[in-house]
Amino acid sequence: MAVQPDPAEQRPPAPAGWYARTPQEAAAALGVDPATGLSSARAAELRLANGPNALPEEEPAPAWRRFLDQYRSYMQIILVAAAVVSLLVKQWGTAVVLALLTLLNAVVGLRQEGKAVSAMNALKSMMKETARVRRDGTELEIPATELVAGDIVLIAAGDQVPADGRIIEAHALQIDESALTGESVPAAKDAGTLPDDRRGPGEQSNMAFMNTPVTHGSGVLVITGTGENTEVGKISGMLSATAKEETPLTRELNSLTLWIASAAGLTMIVMFVLGRSRGQAWDVLFVSAVSLAIAAIPEALPTVTQVILSVGSLNLARRNAIVKELPSVETLGFTSAINSDKTGT
């Protein structure tokens, strides 16, 4: 009777990490000759299939969505509710003023966000990176976004590593990997082959990683990962998946708003009960109670807060710091200590 082999034994062994492959094996796996590099046609095919060598960017929200987001705070919601109630009790002037205040708050917030986005776009346009590659047997300089897996890239002191790659030549090469490992001393790099075990980026001496600066020497590497498939891309993915938390200022304002709304509601009830006990008319009591509740709401608080935060964002901008969301300015005021360790700083 024939013995059937175990299906697990028939599976090919899992491919070793790039650091555990020799330069020849890495180049062969990527279908490239290090001496000539990829052909332009092959590079175009890979770029079309895998996309540009860039980190994924968040899709900008439409204008109407960003406008509605300005009405998510409790204070804005209460002001809108107060404007609606003012209309119901025919307090036309109060309703118009409240509506204009909420609109002013939304416009100020949108304007500040627009400034931050414009500033970041301007910075991105100034930071166009290039890479020296071998294509069709010649060396040329191309935008870093056009790199694909299999490209042969030449790096030297002063360059930024444009994508993750296996080093196939190294001449006194050192790279500052502090953004990934926290190590302040540049890491020495070589083209040797490492054992096939689990190694973090800081232990892969024959790999170069995206957005790390070359501090000394020169080298040649074959690109193994681009865009979101790089170590930096993995960090970017984890950051984008992190749940968004409320800032301390938002929590404080929401708490204050709820306290004010509760106090105003309680005042309305007490006033209504006392008025009825004295025989006053329902309609008169209702208008008076609503007017008193509206008067208790600090309508100008969101506007004043927006103005103060806008001034703070301008002060930060003078120090080359760009704040995308206004409440983040005030968050710095709540920071008393920043704790960080060597890894992942």
C-alpha positions as CSV (number, residue, x, y, z in Angstrom):
1,M,0.0,0.0,0.0
2,A,1.4,3.3,-1.1
3,V,1.9,5.9,1.6
4,Q,0.5,9.3,0.7
5,P,2.9,12.1,1.5
6,D,1.9,14.7,4.0
7,P,0.5,17.8,2.1
8,A,2.6,20.0,4.4
9,E,5.7,18.2,3.1
10,Q,4.8,18.9,-0.5
11,R,4.7,22.6,0.0
12,P,7.7,24.6,-1.1
13,P,9.7,26.2,1.7
14,A,8.7,29.8,2.4
15,P,11.0,32.3,0.7
16,A,13.7,33.6,3.0
17,G,13.7,37.3,4.0
18,W,15.6,39.5,1.6
19,Y,18.4,39.9,4.1
20,A,18.8,36.1,4.1
21,R,19.3,35.9,0.3
22,T,22.6,36.5,-1.5
23,P,22.7,39.6,-3.8
24,Q,22.5,37.2,-6.8
25,E,19.5,35.4,-5.3
26,A,17.7,38.7,-4.6
27,A,18.4,40.0,-8.1
28,A,17.2,36.7,-9.7
29,A,14.0,36.7,-7.6
30,L,13.2,40.2,-8.9
31,G,14.2,39.3,-12.5
32,V,16.9,41.9,-12.9
33,D,20.6,42.0,-14.0
34,P,22.4,44.3,-11.6
35,A,24.8,45.4,-14.3
36,T,22.1,46.7,-16.6
37,G,19.1,47.2,-14.5
38,L,15.5,46.9,-15.6
39,S,14.4,47.9,-19.1
40,S,12.2,51.0,-19.4
41,A,9.3,48.9,-20.7
42,R,9.5,46.4,-17.8
43,A,9.7,49.3,-15.3
44,A,6.6,50.9,-16.8
45,E,4.7,47.6,-16.6
46,L,5.6,47.2,-12.9
47,R,4.7,50.8,-12.1
48,L,1.4,50.4,-13.8
49,A,0.7,47.2,-11.9
50,N,1.9,48.2,-8.4
51,G,1.4,52.0,-8.4
52,P,3.9,54.8,-7.6
53,N,6.6,54.6,-5.0
54,A,4.7,56.8,-2.5
55,L,3.0,56.4,0.8
56,P,-0.8,56.2,0.6
57,E,-2.5,59.5,1.2
58,E,-5.8,60.1,2.8
59,E,-8.5,61.0,0.4
60,P,-9.6,64.7,1.0
61,A,-13.1,65.0,2.3
62,P,-15.5,66.9,0.0
63,A,-16.2,70.6,0.9
64,W,-19.7,69.9,2.2
65,R,-18.4,67.1,4.5
66,R,-15.8,69.4,6.0
67,F,-18.4,72.1,6.5
68,L,-20.7,69.8,8.3
69,D,-17.8,68.5,10.4
70,Q,-17.6,72.0,11.9
71,Y,-21.0,71.4,13.5
72,R,-20.0,68.2,15.4
73,S,-19.1,70.1,18.6
74,Y,-21.7,70.2,21.3
75,M,-21.6,74.0,21.4
76,Q,-22.4,74.3,17.7
77,I,-25.2,71.8,18.1
78,I,-26.7,73.7,21.0
79,L,-26.4,77.0,19.1
80,V,-28.2,75.5,16.2
81,A,-30.9,74.1,18.5
82,A,-31.3,77.5,20.2
83,A,-31.7,79.2,16.8
84,V,-34.4,76.7,15.8
85,V,-36.2,77.2,19.1
86,S,-35.9,81.0,18.6
87,L,-37.7,80.6,15.3
88,L,-40.5,78.6,16.9
89,V,-41.1,81.3,19.5
90,K,-40.8,84.0,16.8
91,Q,-37.6,85.5,18.2
92,W,-36.4,86.4,14.7
93,G,-33.5,88.6,15.7
94,T,-32.1,86.1,18.2
95,A,-32.5,83.3,15.6
96,V,-30.6,85.2,12.9
97,V,-27.8,86.2,15.3
98,L,-27.3,82.6,16.5
99,A,-27.3,81.2,12.9
100,L,-24.7,83.8,11.9
101,L,-22.5,82.9,14.9
102,T,-22.6,79.2,14.0
103,L,-21.8,80.1,10.4
104,L,-18.9,82.3,11.5
105,N,-17.5,79.5,13.7
106,A,-17.7,77.0,10.8
107,V,-16.0,79.5,8.3
108,V,-13.1,80.2,10.7
109,G,-12.5,76.5,11.2
110,L,-12.6,75.8,7.5
111,R,-10.3,78.6,6.7
112,Q,-7.7,77.4,9.2
113,E,-7.8,73.9,7.8
114,G,-7.5,75.2,4.3
115,K,-4.4,77.2,5.3
116,A,-2.8,74.1,6.9
117,V,-3.5,71.9,3.8
118,S,-2.1,74.6,1.5
119,A,1.1,74.8,3.6
120,M,1.5,71.0,3.6
121,N,1.0,70.9,-0.2
122,A,3.6,73.6,-0.6
123,L,6.1,71.7,1.5
124,K,5.4,68.5,-0.5
125,S,6.1,70.4,-3.8
126,M,9.4,71.6,-2.4
127,M,10.5,68.1,-1.3
128,K,10.6,66.4,-4.7
129,E,13.0,63.5,-4.3
130,T,15.0,61.9,-7.1
131,A,16.9,58.6,-7.4
132,R,19.8,57.5,-9.5
133,V,19.0,54.2,-11.2
134,R,20.3,51.8,-13.9
135,R,17.9,51.4,-16.7
136,D,18.6,49.8,-20.0
137,G,22.3,49.6,-19.1
138,T,22.7,53.4,-18.4
139,E,22.6,55.5,-15.3
140,L,19.9,58.2,-15.1
141,E,18.1,60.3,-12.5
142,I,14.4,59.8,-12.1
143,P,11.7,60.9,-9.6
144,A,11.7,58.6,-6.6
145,T,8.0,58.0,-7.1
146,E,8.8,56.2,-10.4
147,L,10.9,53.5,-8.7
148,V,9.7,49.9,-8.9
149,A,10.7,46.6,-7.2
150,G,13.8,45.4,-9.1
151,D,15.3,48.8,-9.9
152,I,19.0,49.0,-9.3
153,V,19.6,52.2,-7.3
154,L,22.9,54.0,-6.6
155,I,23.2,55.8,-3.3
156,A,25.9,58.0,-1.8
157,A,26.5,60.2,1.2
158,G,23.9,63.0,1.3
159,D,21.2,60.9,-0.4
160,Q,17.9,59.7,1.0
161,V,17.2,56.1,0.5
162,P,14.2,56.2,-1.9
163,A,12.7,52.8,-1.1
164,D,13.5,49.6,0.7
165,G,16.2,47.5,-0.9
166,R,18.8,44.7,-0.6
167,I,22.3,46.1,-0.6
168,I,24.4,44.4,-3.3
169,E,27.5,46.6,-3.1
170,A,28.7,48.7,-0.2
171,H,31.8,50.9,0.1
172,A,32.2,52.2,3.7
173,L,28.4,52.7,3.7
174,Q,26.6,54.1,6.7
175,I,22.9,55.0,7.0
176,D,21.1,56.9,9.7
177,E,18.2,54.7,10.7
178,S,17.2,56.5,13.9
179,A,13.7,57.2,12.5
180,L,13.1,53.4,12.5
181,T,15.3,52.1,15.3
182,G,15.9,55.0,17.6
183,E,19.7,54.5,17.4
184,S,21.5,57.8,17.2
185,V,24.6,56.3,15.7
186,P,24.5,55.6,11.9
187,A,24.4,51.9,11.1
188,A,27.2,50.4,9.1
189,K,26.0,48.5,6.0
190,D,27.5,45.7,3.9
191,A,26.4,43.3,1.2
192,G,26.8,40.1,3.3
193,T,24.1,37.5,3.8
194,L,22.5,37.1,7.2
195,P,20.9,34.0,8.8
196,D,17.2,33.4,8.0
197,D,15.7,34.3,11.3
198,R,13.3,36.9,12.5
199,R,15.2,40.2,12.5
200,G,14.0,43.8,13.0
201,P,15.1,46.6,10.8
202,G,17.9,47.5,13.1
203,E,19.4,44.0,12.8
204,Q,19.3,43.9,9.0
205,S,22.8,45.2,8.1
206,N,22.4,44.4,4.4
207,M,19.2,46.3,3.9
208,A,18.4,49.9,3.3
209,F,15.1,51.5,4.2
210,M,13.0,54.2,2.7
211,N,13.5,57.8,3.9
212,T,16.7,57.1,5.8
213,P,19.7,59.4,5.0
214,V,23.0,58.1,3.8
215,T,25.7,59.6,6.0
216,H,28.9,58.1,4.7
217,G,30.2,56.0,1.8
218,S,28.3,54.7,-1.2
219,G,26.5,51.6,-2.3
220,V,24.2,49.9,-4.8
221,L,20.9,48.3,-3.9
222,V,18.2,46.4,-5.6
223,I,14.7,47.7,-4.7
224,T,12.6,45.1,-2.9
225,G,9.7,47.1,-1.7
226,T,8.1,50.4,-2.6
227,G,5.4,52.7,-1.2
228,E,3.2,51.0,1.4
229,N,5.3,47.8,1.2
230,T,8.2,49.5,2.9
231,E,9.0,49.7,6.6
232,V,7.9,53.3,6.6
233,G,4.8,52.3,4.8
234,K,3.9,49.8,7.5
235,I,4.3,52.5,10.1
236,S,2.1,54.8,8.1
237,G,-0.5,52.1,7.8
238,M,-0.5,51.6,11.6
239,L,-0.9,55.3,12.2
240,S,-3.8,55.6,9.8
241,A,-5.5,52.7,11.5
242,T,-5.2,54.3,14.9
243,A,-8.5,55.5,16.3
244,K,-8.8,59.3,16.4
245,E,-9.0,60.7,20.0
246,E,-10.6,63.9,21.2
247,T,-8.1,66.6,22.2
248,P,-8.1,67.8,25.8
249,L,-9.6,71.1,24.7
250,T,-12.5,69.4,22.9
251,R,-13.3,67.3,25.9
252,E,-13.2,70.4,28.2
253,L,-15.5,72.4,25.9
254,N,-17.9,69.5,25.5
255,S,-18.0,69.0,29.3
256,L,-18.6,72.8,29.8
257,T,-21.3,72.8,27.1
258,L,-23.2,69.9,28.7
259,W,-23.0,71.6,32.1
260,I,-24.3,74.9,30.7
261,A,-27.1,73.0,28.8
262,S,-28.1,71.1,32.0
263,A,-28.1,74.3,34.0
264,A,-30.2,76.1,31.4
265,G,-32.6,73.2,31.2
266,L,-33.0,73.0,35.0
267,T,-33.6,76.8,35.1
268,M,-36.3,76.5,32.4
269,I,-38.1,73.8,34.5
270,V,-37.9,75.7,37.7
271,M,-39.1,78.9,36.1
272,F,-42.0,77.1,34.4
273,V,-43.1,75.4,37.6
274,L,-42.9,78.6,39.6
275,G,-44.8,80.5,36.9
276,R,-47.6,78.0,36.7
277,S,-47.9,78.0,40.5
278,R,-48.5,81.7,40.3
279,G,-51.1,81.3,37.6
280,Q,-49.2,82.7,34.7
281,A,-50.1,81.8,31.1
282,W,-48.5,78.8,29.4
283,D,-47.4,80.7,26.3
284,V,-45.9,83.6,28.3
285,L,-44.0,81.1,30.5
286,F,-42.7,79.1,27.5
287,V,-41.3,82.2,25.7
288,S,-39.8,83.5,28.9
289,A,-38.2,80.2,29.8
290,V,-36.7,79.7,26.3
291,S,-35.4,83.2,26.3
292,L,-33.7,82.7,29.6
293,A,-32.2,79.4,28.5
294,I,-30.8,81.1,25.3
295,A,-29.4,83.9,27.4
296,A,-27.5,81.4,29.5
297,I,-25.6,80.0,26.5
298,P,-22.3,81.8,25.8
299,E,-22.8,82.2,22.1
300,A,-19.5,83.9,21.5
301,L,-17.4,81.1,23.2
302,P,-16.7,79.1,20.0
303,T,-15.8,82.2,18.1
304,V,-13.4,83.4,20.8
305,T,-11.9,79.9,21.1
306,Q,-11.3,79.8,17.3
307,V,-9.7,83.2,17.3
308,I,-7.3,82.3,20.2
309,L,-6.4,79.0,18.5
310,S,-5.8,80.7,15.2
311,V,-3.3,83.1,16.9
312,G,-1.6,80.1,18.4
313,S,-1.3,78.3,15.0
314,L,0.2,81.5,13.5
315,N,2.8,81.5,16.3
316,L,3.6,77.9,15.6
317,A,3.9,78.6,11.9
318,R,6.5,81.2,12.6
319,R,8.5,78.4,14.2
320,N,8.1,76.2,11.1
321,A,5.4,74.0,12.7
322,I,2.2,73.4,10.8
323,V,-1.0,72.4,12.6
324,K,-3.8,70.8,10.5
325,E,-6.5,71.0,13.1
326,L,-6.9,74.0,15.4
327,P,-7.5,72.0,18.7
328,S,-4.1,70.5,18.3
329,V,-2.6,73.9,19.1
330,E,-4.1,73.8,22.6
331,T,-3.1,70.2,23.1
332,L,0.5,71.3,23.4
333,G,-0.6,73.4,26.4
334,F,-1.7,70.2,28.2
335,T,1.6,68.5,27.5
336,S,3.8,68.4,30.6
337,A,6.1,65.6,29.6
338,I,6.9,63.5,26.6
339,N,7.9,59.9,27.3
340,S,9.8,58.0,24.6
341,D,12.2,55.1,24.5
342,K,15.0,54.3,22.1
343,T,12.8,52.2,19.8
344,G,10.1,53.9,17.8
345,T,11.0,57.4,18.9
